[in-house]
């Protein structure tokens, strides 16, 4: 979950690397470092904390090199200290390595190196790589990295420079993303497109067990077996301004307010109202088998998992398909027995989530077919699945996912509607669903126009240390997602529960010091939610209700009310989650939290 950025070209490397690190800081912010090469001279700096601490260290130094590597860390092995920060070097300080991932056999390798007289200066697994590359280097840096790859077990995305190979950067990947950027004044490598989007939108994705040698003039790719690889660059949709704050105090708030456009992007060119059938060109390569499918398993982690939980209810409503939702981190450790023509839907914002990748690889071994729903074109999941659908949501920088969640819900709805219309769903039902989808962006905008009201509610309750979120059916996963958002960025303890489970334990927690967010739109579960709210109020519990606008009965029952526009039951989650996101955001602001970079978390979980 660390950030890697590299540059070699005609310009000074240091400002490009620092800017790239700042754009990657959401991937790790325990420590940072860089190594910039000018001939056989290497300027090498590391600092604990945010990128600003690294900037302070290099402020008085004239770093003139035009080739370099840089890293921002999310600690796995060793505490956040300067000694454990990247880059790591060999004893002679000829090799400089940055690394994202985990070397699982590093203790064995370290012991062998120490027996041969190698002295280690950090507690990290990464330092092993520097010493091994130094050991194998005989003038060919790429070959030294290749030999090192053959010795290590685990996951890695690495970038390496050598004092004796100026103007050359070698990168390698196994299980952790690395992307080459093709620029006009030089070339790049990074763990995320956002690090280099200001300079280029032409990218080449490395596959697992591939290496690349990058110079000012170009790059070459080869496999771990030294077989040359030819791969054309792809054009990414993102623009530099997509990764800027554009006047917002935090990326999370910016991305919450981008959600009307996110919905439009998820639906653009995909709605066919006259026939009530969406168009999803990305799944057409497998359509003949998919339309006959009667068993689907959604695998995902975190917020994507909760989107999958909503998706289960939507598929059950619109199709005749049996559907399951599994945590990707647990999926491959179960005994899997798939019926014939089972499809796995893998969901991941980055397309690089380690557990989700492992899950789809295990599913393929067991004979399942694979679909992906991802936001990053060319990402690992998009390349390892048989077909899929892109979110087209642009970069999401805030660690706590917001706009990708509602994009995932929208795409799951489109997919279920498409399959349902080829089963028993009528034309009338299909047209009704598409009409309701079309007005969602304006409805979300209506909710966002009430942000000041939601902020006032957050100000009233942010000092409470324990919260409960309740929902039923379609909105039960929204209760879990709302609680997760509050936990992630405000550090307030919160739990999301199915409201019907209240009497099976959680009701014991109700007291005047524990707010409950009750998600109670006027849907098929409305009356039951009203009963649950009454049970809480009779025990002097505080209730914030998210309900259908104009619901005076609910408004009179509760302490505070947030209205959402009326829509179909299956689409209520898309609207109901927006107030939950804003509540979490404003509570975190009142508590002065670091909203875009919450403690102990990073955006892309690329290690298990």
C-alpha positions as CSV (number, residue, x, y, z in Angstrom):
1,X,0.0,0.0,0.0
2,X,3.0,2.3,-0.5
3,X,3.4,4.8,-3.3
4,X,6.1,4.6,-6.0
5,X,7.0,7.2,-8.6
6,X,10.0,7.3,-10.9
7,X,11.2,9.6,-13.7
8,X,14.0,9.7,-16.2
9,X,14.2,12.4,-18.8
10,X,15.3,15.9,-19.8
11,X,13.9,17.8,-16.8
12,X,15.1,18.0,-13.2
13,X,13.7,14.9,-11.5
14,X,13.4,16.2,-7.9
15,X,10.3,18.5,-8.4
16,X,8.6,15.9,-10.5
17,X,9.2,13.2,-7.9
18,X,8.0,15.3,-5.0
19,X,4.8,16.3,-6.9
20,X,4.2,12.6,-7.7
21,X,4.7,11.7,-4.0
22,X,2.1,14.3,-3.0
23,X,-0.4,12.8,-5.4
24,X,0.4,9.3,-4.0
25,X,0.3,10.3,-0.3
26,X,-3.1,8.7,0.1
27,X,-1.3,5.3,-0.5
28,X,1.0,5.7,2.5
29,X,2.2,8.5,4.7
30,X,4.4,7.1,7.5
31,X,7.7,8.2,5.8
32,X,9.1,9.1,2.5
33,X,12.3,9.3,0.5
34,X,13.9,9.7,-2.8
35,X,17.2,9.0,-4.7
36,X,18.1,11.3,-7.6
37,X,21.0,10.4,-10.0
38,X,23.2,12.7,-11.9
39,X,26.0,10.8,-13.5
40,X,27.6,8.5,-10.9
41,X,26.4,10.9,-8.1
42,X,23.2,10.1,-6.2
43,X,21.4,12.5,-3.9
44,X,19.6,10.4,-1.3
45,X,17.2,11.6,1.3
46,X,14.6,10.0,3.7
47,X,12.3,11.5,6.3
48,X,9.7,10.3,8.8
49,X,6.1,11.6,8.4
50,X,4.4,13.3,5.5
51,X,6.0,14.5,2.3
52,X,6.4,18.0,3.7
53,X,9.1,16.6,6.1
54,X,11.0,15.3,3.1
55,X,10.7,18.7,1.5
56,X,12.2,20.3,4.5
57,X,15.2,18.0,4.3
58,X,16.0,18.7,0.7
59,X,15.1,22.4,0.8
60,X,18.7,23.6,1.0
61,X,20.2,21.1,-1.4
62,X,20.7,21.6,-5.1
63,X,19.5,18.4,-6.6
64,X,20.2,18.6,-10.3
65,X,19.8,15.0,-11.6
66,X,17.3,14.1,-14.2
67,X,16.7,10.5,-13.1
68,X,15.3,9.2,-9.9
69,X,13.0,7.1,-7.8
70,X,10.8,8.2,-4.8
71,X,8.6,6.4,-2.3
72,X,5.9,7.1,0.3
73,X,5.5,4.4,2.9
74,X,2.7,2.5,4.7
75,X,4.6,0.5,7.2
76,X,4.5,-3.3,7.2
77,X,7.9,-4.5,8.4
78,X,9.5,-2.1,10.9
79,X,8.2,1.0,12.6
80,X,8.1,4.4,10.7
81,X,11.7,5.6,11.2
82,X,14.2,7.1,8.9
83,X,16.2,3.9,8.9
84,X,13.1,2.0,7.7
85,X,12.1,4.6,5.1
86,X,12.7,3.9,1.4
87,X,14.9,3.9,-0.7
88,X,17.0,1.2,0.8
89,X,20.6,0.6,-0.3
90,X,23.4,-2.0,-0.3
91,X,26.4,-1.6,2.0
92,X,28.4,0.4,-0.7
93,X,25.4,2.6,-1.5
94,X,25.5,1.7,-5.2
95,X,22.0,0.1,-5.4
96,X,18.9,2.1,-4.4
97,X,15.5,0.2,-4.2
98,X,12.0,1.2,-3.4
99,X,9.3,-1.4,-2.9
100,X,5.6,-1.9,-2.4
101,X,4.6,-5.3,-1.1
102,X,5.8,-8.0,1.3
103,X,8.8,-10.3,0.8
104,X,7.6,-13.4,2.6
105,X,10.9,-15.2,2.8
106,X,13.0,-12.2,3.8
107,X,14.1,-13.7,7.1
108,X,15.6,-16.7,5.4
109,X,17.3,-14.5,2.8
110,X,18.5,-12.1,5.5
111,X,20.1,-14.8,7.6
112,X,22.0,-16.2,4.5
113,X,23.2,-12.7,3.6
114,X,24.3,-12.0,7.2
115,X,26.3,-15.3,7.3
116,X,28.2,-13.9,4.3
117,X,29.1,-10.7,6.1
118,X,26.3,-8.4,4.9
119,X,25.3,-5.8,7.5
120,X,21.7,-4.6,7.7
121,X,20.7,-1.1,8.7
122,X,16.9,-1.4,8.9
123,X,14.1,-3.7,10.1
124,X,12.5,-3.9,6.7
125,X,12.0,-6.8,4.3
126,X,12.9,-4.4,1.4
127,X,16.6,-4.1,2.4
128,X,17.1,-7.8,1.4
129,X,16.3,-6.7,-2.2
130,X,19.1,-4.1,-2.3
131,X,21.7,-6.5,-1.0
132,X,20.6,-9.3,-3.4
133,X,20.7,-7.0,-6.4
134,X,24.1,-5.8,-5.4
135,X,25.3,-9.4,-5.1
136,X,24.1,-10.3,-8.6
137,X,25.1,-7.1,-10.4
138,X,27.8,-7.6,-13.0
139,X,27.1,-4.6,-15.2
140,X,23.5,-5.6,-16.2
141,X,21.0,-4.1,-13.7
142,X,18.0,-5.7,-15.3
143,X,19.6,-9.1,-15.1
144,X,20.5,-8.5,-11.4
145,X,16.9,-7.7,-10.7
146,X,15.7,-10.7,-12.6
147,X,18.0,-13.0,-10.6
148,X,16.8,-11.4,-7.4
149,X,13.2,-12.0,-8.4
150,X,13.9,-15.7,-8.7
151,X,15.0,-15.8,-5.1
152,X,12.2,-13.9,-3.4
153,X,8.7,-15.1,-2.5
154,X,5.8,-12.7,-1.9
155,X,4.5,-9.7,-3.6
156,X,6.3,-6.7,-4.9
157,X,6.4,-3.7,-7.1
158,X,10.0,-2.4,-7.1
159,X,12.1,0.3,-8.8
160,X,15.9,0.2,-8.8
161,X,18.7,2.5,-9.8
162,X,22.5,1.8,-9.7
163,X,25.2,4.3,-9.3
164,X,27.1,2.8,-12.3
165,X,24.0,2.8,-14.6
166,X,23.0,6.5,-14.8
167,X,19.9,7.3,-16.8
168,X,18.4,3.9,-16.3
169,X,15.6,2.7,-14.0
170,X,14.6,-0.9,-13.7
171,X,11.2,-1.8,-12.4
172,X,9.6,-5.2,-11.7
173,X,6.2,-6.4,-10.6
174,X,4.7,-9.5,-8.9
175,X,1.3,-8.9,-7.4
176,X,1.7,-5.2,-6.8
177,X,0.8,-2.6,-9.5
178,X,3.3,-0.8,-11.6
179,X,2.6,1.4,-14.6
180,X,5.0,2.9,-17.1
181,X,4.2,6.4,-18.3
182,X,5.3,7.5,-21.8
183,X,6.0,11.2,-21.8
184,X,7.3,13.8,-24.3
185,X,10.3,14.9,-22.2
186,X,11.0,11.6,-20.5
187,X,9.4,8.5,-19.1
188,X,7.8,7.5,-15.8
189,X,6.9,4.6,-13.6
190,X,4.4,4.7,-10.8
191,X,2.2,2.6,-8.6
192,X,-0.8,4.8,-9.6
193,X,-1.7,6.8,-12.7
194,X,-2.4,9.9,-10.5
195,X,1.4,10.3,-9.9
196,X,2.1,11.1,-13.5
197,X,-1.2,12.3,-15.0
198,X,0.0,15.9,-15.2
199,X,2.8,14.8,-17.6
200,X,1.3,12.0,-19.6
201,X,-1.9,10.1,-20.3
202,X,-0.1,7.3,-22.2
203,X,0.5,4.3,-20.0
204,X,1.7,0.7,-20.2
205,X,0.7,-1.7,-17.5
206,X,3.2,-4.3,-16.3
207,X,1.9,-7.8,-15.8
208,X,3.0,-10.1,-13.0
209,X,6.6,-11.4,-13.2
210,X,7.6,-8.7,-15.8
211,X,10.5,-6.3,-15.7
212,X,11.1,-3.1,-17.6
213,X,14.1,-1.0,-18.2
214,X,13.2,2.7,-18.5
215,X,15.4,5.4,-20.1
216,X,14.9,8.9,-21.3
217,X,14.3,7.6,-24.9
218,X,12.0,4.6,-24.1
219,X,11.5,1.4,-22.3
220,X,11.8,-2.4,-22.9
221,X,9.7,-5.1,-21.1
222,X,10.7,-8.7,-20.5
223,X,9.5,-11.6,-18.5
224,X,11.2,-13.2,-15.5
225,X,12.4,-15.8,-18.0
226,X,14.0,-13.0,-20.1
227,X,11.5,-13.2,-23.0
228,X,10.9,-9.9,-24.7
229,X,7.4,-8.4,-24.5
230,X,5.8,-5.9,-26.9
231,X,2.9,-3.9,-25.5
232,X,1.3,-0.8,-26.8
233,X,0.5,2.2,-24.6
234,X,-3.1,2.9,-23.6
235,X,-4.7,6.3,-23.2
236,X,-6.3,7.0,-19.8
237,X,-9.3,9.2,-19.4
238,X,-8.1,11.2,-16.4
239,X,-7.2,14.8,-16.7
240,X,-4.7,16.6,-14.4
241,X,-7.4,18.7,-12.8
242,X,-9.2,15.4,-11.8
243,X,-6.6,15.0,-9.1
244,X,-6.8,18.5,-7.8
245,X,-8.8,19.9,-4.9
246,X,-10.4,22.6,-7.1
247,X,-11.4,24.8,-4.1
248,X,-12.6,22.0,-1.8
249,X,-10.9,21.6,1.6
250,X,-10.6,17.8,1.2
251,X,-10.7,15.3,-1.6
252,X,-13.4,13.4,0.2
253,X,-15.8,16.3,0.1
254,X,-14.9,17.0,-3.5
255,X,-15.6,13.4,-4.4
256,X,-18.9,13.4,-2.5
257,X,-20.0,16.5,-4.5
258,X,-18.8,14.9,-7.8
259,X,-21.3,12.1,-7.4
260,X,-24.0,13.5,-9.7
261,X,-21.5,13.4,-12.5
262,X,-20.2,10.0,-11.3
263,X,-23.7,8.7,-11.8
264,X,-23.9,10.2,-15.3
265,X,-20.6,8.7,-16.2
266,X,-21.7,5.3,-15.0
267,X,-24.8,5.4,-17.2
268,X,-23.6,7.4,-20.2
269,X,-24.3,5.6,-23.4
270,X,-25.6,2.6,-21.4
271,X,-29.4,3.4,-21.1
272,X,-32.0,2.4,-23.7
273,X,-35.3,3.6,-22.3
274,X,-37.5,2.5,-25.2
275,X,-36.7,-1.2,-24.7
276,X,-36.0,-1.0,-21.0
277,X,-32.7,-2.8,-21.6
278,X,-29.3,-1.3,-20.7
279,X,-26.3,-1.6,-23.1
280,X,-23.1,-2.9,-21.5
281,X,-20.6,-3.4,-24.3
282,X,-17.9,-4.7,-22.0
283,X,-19.7,-7.9,-21.3
284,X,-20.7,-8.7,-24.8
285,X,-17.7,-11.0,-25.3
286,X,-19.3,-13.4,-22.8
287,X,-22.9,-12.6,-23.3
288,X,-23.9,-16.0,-24.8
289,X,-22.9,-17.8,-21.6
290,X,-23.7,-15.0,-19.1
291,X,-27.4,-14.7,-20.2
292,X,-27.8,-18.4,-19.4
293,X,-26.1,-18.1,-16.0
294,X,-28.1,-19.0,-12.9
295,X,-25.4,-18.6,-10.3
296,X,-23.3,-15.5,-9.5
297,X,-20.9,-14.8,-6.7
298,X,-19.8,-11.2,-6.0
299,X,-16.3,-11.0,-4.4
300,X,-15.0,-7.8,-2.9
301,X,-13.5,-6.1,0.2
302,X,-14.4,-3.2,2.4
303,X,-16.8,-0.6,0.8
304,X,-16.9,-2.7,-2.4
305,X,-18.2,-5.6,-0.4
306,X,-21.0,-3.5,1.0
307,X,-21.9,-2.5,-2.6
308,X,-22.0,-6.2,-3.4
309,X,-24.4,-6.8,-0.5
310,X,-26.8,-4.2,-2.0
311,X,-26.3,-5.8,-5.4
312,X,-27.5,-9.2,-4.0
313,X,-30.9,-7.7,-3.1
314,X,-31.1,-6.0,-6.5
315,X,-30.3,-9.2,-8.5
316,X,-32.8,-11.1,-6.4
317,X,-35.4,-8.4,-7.3
318,X,-34.7,-8.2,-11.0
319,X,-33.5,-11.6,-12.0
320,X,-34.0,-15.4,-11.4
321,X,-30.3,-15.8,-10.6
322,X,-29.0,-17.3,-7.3
323,X,-26.5,-14.8,-6.0
324,X,-24.0,-14.8,-3.2
325,X,-21.6,-12.1,-1.8
326,X,-18.3,-13.1,-0.4
327,X,-15.5,-11.2,1.3
328,X,-12.6,-11.7,-1.0
329,X,-10.2,-12.1,1.9
330,X,-12.0,-15.2,3.1
331,X,-13.2,-16.6,-0.3
332,X,-10.2,-18.6,-1.4
333,X,-9.9,-20.3,2.0
334,X,-13.2,-22.0,1.7
335,X,-14.0,-25.2,-0.1
336,X,-15.5,-23.9,-3.3
337,X,-18.0,-25.9,-5.3
338,X,-19.5,-23.9,-8.2
339,X,-22.5,-25.0,-10.2
340,X,-22.1,-25.2,-14.0
341,X,-21.7,-21.8,-15.7
342,X,-21.0,-19.9,-12.5
343,X,-19.9,-16.3,-12.9
344,X,-17.7,-14.4,-10.4
345,X,-18.1,-10.6,-10.3
346,X,-14.9,-9.1,-8.8
347,X,-15.3,-5.4,-7.6
348,X,-12.4,-3.2,-6.8
349,X,-11.9,0.6,-7.2
350,X,-8.2,0.2,-8.0
351,X,-8.5,-3.1,-9.8
352,X,-5.4,-4.1,-7.9
353,X,-6.8,-5.2,-4.5
354,X,-4.6,-8.2,-3.5
355,X,-7.4,-10.3,-1.8
356,X,-9.8,-9.8,-4.7
357,X,-7.1,-10.8,-7.3
358,X,-6.3,-13.9,-5.3
359,X,-10.0,-14.7,-5.1
360,X,-10.6,-14.6,-8.8
361,X,-7.5,-16.6,-9.5
362,X,-8.8,-19.3,-7.2
363,X,-12.2,-19.1,-8.8
364,X,-10.7,-19.6,-12.3
365,X,-8.9,-22.7,-11.0
366,X,-12.3,-24.1,-10.0
367,X,-13.8,-23.4,-13.4
368,X,-15.8,-20.2,-12.8
369,X,-16.0,-17.5,-15.4
370,X,-15.0,-14.0,-14.4
371,X,-16.4,-10.5,-14.7
372,X,-14.8,-7.3,-13.3
373,X,-16.2,-4.0,-12.2
374,X,-13.2,-1.6,-11.8
375,X,-12.4,2.1,-12.2
376,X,-8.9,1.8,-13.6
377,X,-8.5,0.9,-17.2
378,X,-5.8,-1.7,-17.7
379,X,-5.7,-2.7,-14.1
380,X,-4.9,-6.3,-13.1
381,X,-8.5,-7.3,-12.4
382,X,-9.6,-5.8,-15.7
383,X,-7.0,-7.9,-17.5
384,X,-7.5,-11.1,-15.6
385,X,-11.3,-11.3,-16.0
386,X,-13.1,-12.5,-19.1
387,X,-15.1,-9.3,-19.5
388,X,-16.4,-6.5,-17.4
389,X,-17.6,-2.9,-16.9
390,X,-15.6,0.2,-16.1
391,X,-16.8,2.8,-13.7
392,X,-15.4,5.8,-15.7
393,X,-15.5,7.8,-12.4
394,X,-12.1,9.4,-12.6
395,X,-9.5,9.3,-9.8
396,X,-10.7,8.8,-6.3
397,X,-8.0,10.3,-4.0
398,X,-9.7,10.3,-0.6
399,X,-8.9,7.1,1.3
400,X,-12.5,6.6,2.3
401,X,-14.3,5.6,-0.9
402,X,-17.5,7.5,-1.8
403,X,-18.1,8.1,-5.5
404,X,-16.9,4.7,-6.5
405,X,-19.4,3.1,-4.2
406,X,-22.4,4.7,-5.9
407,X,-20.9,4.0,-9.3
408,X,-20.6,0.3,-8.3
409,X,-24.3,0.3,-7.2
410,X,-25.3,1.8,-10.5
411,X,-23.4,-0.6,-12.6
412,X,-24.7,-3.6,-10.6
413,X,-28.2,-2.3,-11.1
414,X,-27.6,-2.0,-14.9
415,X,-26.2,-5.5,-15.0
416,X,-29.1,-7.0,-13.1
417,X,-31.6,-5.1,-15.2
418,X,-30.0,-6.3,-18.4
419,X,-30.1,-10.0,-17.2
420,X,-33.6,-9.6,-15.8
421,X,-34.9,-8.3,-19.1
422,X,-33.7,-11.5,-20.8
423,X,-35.5,-13.5,-18.2
424,X,-38.9,-12.6,-16.7
425,X,-38.7,-8.8,-16.2
426,X,-41.3,-7.0,-18.2
427,X,-40.9,-4.1,-20.6
428,X,-42.9,-1.9,-18.2
429,X,-40.6,-2.8,-15.3
430,X,-37.5,-2.2,-17.4
431,X,-38.6,1.2,-18.6
432,X,-39.6,2.2,-15.1
433,X,-36.2,1.3,-13.8
434,X,-34.3,3.2,-16.5
435,X,-36.5,6.3,-16.0
436,X,-35.7,6.2,-12.3
437,X,-32.0,5.8,-13.0
438,X,-32.0,8.8,-15.3
439,X,-33.1,11.2,-12.6
440,X,-30.7,9.9,-10.0
441,X,-28.0,12.6,-10.7
442,X,-30.5,15.4,-10.1
443,X,-31.8,13.7,-6.9
444,X,-28.3,13.3,-5.5
445,X,-27.7,17.0,-6.3
446,X,-30.9,17.8,-4.3
447,X,-29.4,16.0,-1.3
448,X,-26.1,17.8,-1.6
449,X,-27.9,21.1,-1.6
450,X,-28.9,20.2,2.0
451,X,-25.2,19.8,3.1
452,X,-25.4,22.7,5.5
453,X,-28.4,21.0,7.3
454,X,-26.4,17.8,7.5
455,X,-23.4,19.7,8.8
456,X,-25.5,21.2,11.6
457,X,-26.7,17.7,12.6
458,X,-23.1,16.4,12.6
459,X,-22.1,19.4,14.9
460,X,-24.9,18.3,17.3
461,X,-23.7,14.7,17.6
462,X,-20.0,14.5,16.7
463,X,-18.9,14.4,20.4
464,X,-20.6,11.0,21.0
465,X,-18.2,8.1,21.1
466,X,-20.5,5.3,20.0
467,X,-23.0,5.3,17.1
468,X,-25.4,2.7,15.7
469,X,-26.6,2.6,12.0
470,X,-29.7,0.6,11.2
471,X,-31.4,-0.4,8.0
472,X,-33.4,-3.2,6.4
473,X,-33.3,-5.1,3.1
474,X,-31.8,-2.8,0.4
475,X,-30.7,-0.3,3.1
476,X,-29.1,-2.8,5.5
477,X,-25.8,-2.7,3.7
478,X,-26.0,1.1,3.7
479,X,-26.1,1.0,7.5
480,X,-22.9,-1.0,7.4
481,X,-21.3,1.4,4.9
482,X,-22.4,4.4,6.9
483,X,-20.8,3.0,10.1
484,X,-17.6,2.2,8.2
485,X,-17.3,5.7,6.8
486,X,-17.7,7.2,10.3
487,X,-15.1,4.8,11.7
488,X,-12.6,5.3,8.9
489,X,-12.3,9.1,9.1
490,X,-13.6,10.3,12.4
491,X,-12.3,7.3,14.6
492,X,-15.7,7.2,16.3
493,X,-16.8,3.7,17.1
494,X,-19.9,2.8,15.0
495,X,-21.7,-0.4,14.1
496,X,-24.0,-1.1,11.2
497,X,-26.8,-3.6,11.9
498,X,-29.8,-5.1,10.2
499,X,-32.7,-3.4,12.2
500,X,-34.4,-6.7,12.7
501,X,-31.5,-7.9,14.8
502,X,-31.9,-5.1,17.3
503,X,-33.8,-7.3,19.8
504,X,-31.2,-10.0,19.5
505,X,-28.6,-8.0,21.4
506,X,-27.8,-4.5,20.2
507,X,-30.8,-2.9,21.9
508,X,-28.9,-3.4,25.2
509,X,-26.6,-0.6,24.1
510,X,-29.4,2.0,23.6
511,X,-29.1,4.9,26.0
512,X,-29.2,8.7,25.8
513,X,-25.5,8.9,24.9
514,X,-25.6,6.7,21.7
515,X,-27.0,8.2,18.5
516,X,-28.7,5.9,16.0
517,X,-28.8,6.7,12.3
518,X,-32.0,5.0,11.1
519,X,-32.3,4.6,7.3
520,X,-36.0,4.5,6.7
521,X,-37.2,5.5,3.3
522,X,-40.8,4.7,2.3
523,X,-40.1,1.3,0.9
524,X,-41.4,-2.2,1.5
525,X,-39.7,-2.3,4.9
526,X,-40.9,1.1,6.1
527,X,-43.4,0.0,8.7
528,X,-40.9,-2.4,10.3
529,X,-38.3,0.4,10.5
530,X,-40.9,2.6,12.2
531,X,-41.3,0.0,14.8
532,X,-37.6,-0.3,15.3
533,X,-37.3,3.5,15.7
534,X,-40.1,3.5,18.3
535,X,-38.2,0.8,20.3
536,X,-35.2,3.0,20.4
537,X,-37.1,6.2,21.3
538,X,-38.9,4.4,24.1
539,X,-35.5,3.7,25.6
540,X,-34.5,7.4,25.4
541,X,-32.2,6.7,22.4
542,X,-31.3,9.6,20.1
543,X,-32.3,9.0,16.5
544,X,-31.2,10.7,13.2
545,X,-33.5,9.4,10.5
546,X,-32.7,9.3,6.8
547,X,-36.2,9.1,5.2
548,X,-38.2,10.0,2.1
549,X,-38.6,13.8,1.9
550,X,-42.0,15.0,3.1
551,X,-42.4,12.1,5.6
552,X,-43.9,14.1,8.4
553,X,-44.7,11.0,10.5
554,X,-41.1,10.0,10.6
555,X,-39.9,13.5,11.1
556,X,-42.0,14.0,14.2
557,X,-40.8,10.7,15.8
558,X,-37.1,11.4,15.6
559,X,-34.6,13.9,16.9
560,X,-33.3,14.9,13.5
561,X,-34.4,14.2,10.0
562,X,-32.6,14.1,6.6
563,X,-34.8,13.8,3.5
564,X,-34.0,12.0,0.3
565,X,-36.1,12.2,-2.9
566,X,-38.5,9.3,-3.6
567,X,-37.3,6.6,-6.0
568,X,-37.7,2.8,-6.6
569,X,-36.9,0.6,-3.6
570,X,-33.8,-0.8,-5.4
571,X,-32.3,2.7,-5.9
572,X,-32.9,4.0,-2.4
573,X,-29.4,2.9,-1.3
574,X,-27.7,5.2,-3.9
575,X,-29.6,8.2,-2.3
576,X,-29.4,7.1,1.3
577,X,-25.7,6.7,1.4
578,X,-25.0,10.3,0.5
579,X,-26.2,11.7,3.9
580,X,-24.2,9.0,5.6
581,X,-21.1,10.1,3.8
582,X,-21.7,13.7,4.7
583,X,-22.4,12.9,8.4
584,X,-19.0,11.1,8.6
585,X,-17.2,13.9,6.8
586,X,-18.5,16.7,9.0
587,X,-18.0,14.7,12.2
588,X,-14.4,14.2,11.2
589,X,-14.0,17.9,10.4
590,X,-15.4,18.9,13.8
591,X,-13.0,16.5,15.4
592,X,-10.1,17.9,13.3
593,X,-9.2,14.6,11.8
594,X,-6.9,14.1,8.8
595,X,-9.8,13.2,6.5
596,X,-8.1,12.3,3.3
597,X,-5.4,10.3,5.1
598,X,-6.9,8.6,8.1
599,X,-4.5,6.9,10.5
600,X,-3.4,3.4,9.7
601,X,-5.2,3.3,6.4
602,X,-4.1,3.5,2.8
603,X,-6.2,3.7,-0.4
604,X,-5.1,0.6,-2.3
605,X,-4.7,-2.6,-0.3
606,X,-2.1,-4.4,-2.5
607,X,-0.8,-6.8,0.1
608,X,-2.7,-9.5,2.0
